[in-house]
Amino acid sequence: MSDVPIPFARPWVTDDDRAAVDRVLRGHILTHGPECTGFEADFAAFLGPDAHCVSVSSCMAALHLAYLSLGVGAGDEVVVPAQTHVATAHAVELVGATPVFIDADPATGNVTPEGVRAAIGPRTRAVSVVHYLGIPCDMPGIVAVAREVGAHVIEDCALSIGARWDGVHTGLFGDVGCFSFYPVKHLTSGEGGMFVTRDADLAARAARVRGFGIDRTHAERSAPGVYDVAMLGLNYRMSELQAALGRSQVGRAGEVLTRRAANFTAVAGALSDLDDVRLIDAVDPRASQSHYCAGLVLEGPLAPLRDRVAERINALGVGTSVYYPHPVPRLRWYRERYGDPGDRFPVASRLSDAGISLPVGPHLAPGDAERVGAVVRLAIGQSRP
Ligand SMILES: *Cc1c(COP(=O)(O)O)cnc(C)c1O
């Protein structure tokens, strides 16, 4: 067995990617250019028919734009998963709305239609979900519950590029899907994100808010400076350099997903007969997941030993992570605003406190996934009291 450490994640950047960025640098257009529109078109084609894409500077920006463009704000409540990246909740706070946190299903780490229904009240204006570790939520069920009360649906798809429910890509069920191209995610543009919607008017509105609220694009101006501003806006644009990299990466999405699936299967196989551990995975036959990582959960006598097991795994040369280290309501900003959650989110807390995220990315060389599995077995054996 090789002893070169295997990191949790490493961006996969090829000569083609480098050439694409270099071509932009040799030209004169660094923003407002054809790479962004090309990336938007290519990503829309990857997602499927009806997708309108607006490239942005991050997934956080896409989430913020979603609430700004839909007009969600002060006095409104938004249902938010407790087990997610803080960005999912921060976007709600930033527009002055109130997050109402809900717990997850233990098998998938996802919120459920029943969980959403129980959190809906007279002030609910939107429901947000995260496709946890790339496992799609039951979106038809969640959208149906939200529509009963006229609430919008925002999907945080930062980990779900390639994840589908009944063949339909995540991000195309609700009003807006928000994607991330941060370096450790499935595809990267360095930093970057995509605002996705099936509503062409909403896409146009989001594109204006993205660029200071200016009422026409460079291409739509009859002369430089001929524009007006009738709304507030931000600068959440992606640069041409980032778009060229992201666009080049989208061309390899199929290969990325195939390699991740094979690595996940190898890691799962190596751990299948171990006691007191389980892997988070899709359980519904309609769900096909995108294998962001192998989400191991320690149970029974192993659960309190998570830090020790993770340290052993790292010492044996395999990088790990935790998705996510705390349920959002346990983070200080949220505790100070809404009080200590205590044990109100037992599943989210278990995923945070007893979970270990293992690498399955395309940076793994042949044999590495088997090595990850073997290292985890060994580390667990060494950690048992
Ligand atoms: C990584 C992540 C984000 C943040 O993405 P950025 O592109 O860095 O803003 C948001 N939501 C989830 C679920 C994430 O995992």
The ligand as an SDF file (V2000), in Angstrom:
LIG
                    3D

 15 15  0  0  0  0  0  0  0  0999 V2000
  -20.0290   24.8960   -0.1480 C   0  0  0  0  0  0  0  0  0  0  0  0
  -21.4560   25.1670    0.1180 C   0  0  0  0  0  0  0  0  0  0  0  0
  -21.9900   26.4580   -0.0270 C   0  0  0  0  0  0  0  0  0  0  0  0
  -21.1300   27.6580   -0.2900 C   0  0  0  0  0  0  0  0  0  0  0  0
  -20.6850   27.7120   -1.6020 O   0  0  0  0  0  0  0  0  0  0  0  0
  -19.8200   28.9880   -2.0860 P   0  0  0  0  0  0  0  0  0  0  0  0
  -19.7690   28.8100   -3.5700 O   0  0  0  0  0  0  0  0  0  0  0  0
  -18.4900   28.8620   -1.4210 O   0  0  0  0  0  0  0  0  0  0  0  0
  -20.5670   30.1980   -1.6790 O   0  0  0  0  0  0  0  0  0  0  0  0
  -23.3470   26.6380    0.1330 C   0  0  0  0  0  0  0  0  0  0  0  0
  -24.1470   25.6060    0.4450 N   0  0  0  0  0  0  0  0  0  0  0  0
  -23.6730   24.3540    0.6270 C   0  0  0  0  0  0  0  0  0  0  0  0
  -24.6200   23.2550    0.9500 C   0  0  0  0  0  0  0  0  0  0  0  0
  -22.3040   24.1020    0.4850 C   0  0  0  0  0  0  0  0  0  0  0  0
  -21.8400   22.8730    0.6940 O   0  0  0  0  0  0  0  0  0  0  0  0
  1  2  1  0
  2  3  1  0
  2 14  2  0
  3  4  1  0
  3 10  2  0
  4  5  1  0
  5  6  1  0
  6  7  2  0
  6  8  1  0
  6  9  1  0
 10 11  1  0
 11 12  2  0
 12 13  1  0
 12 14  1  0
 14 15  1  0
M  END
$$$$
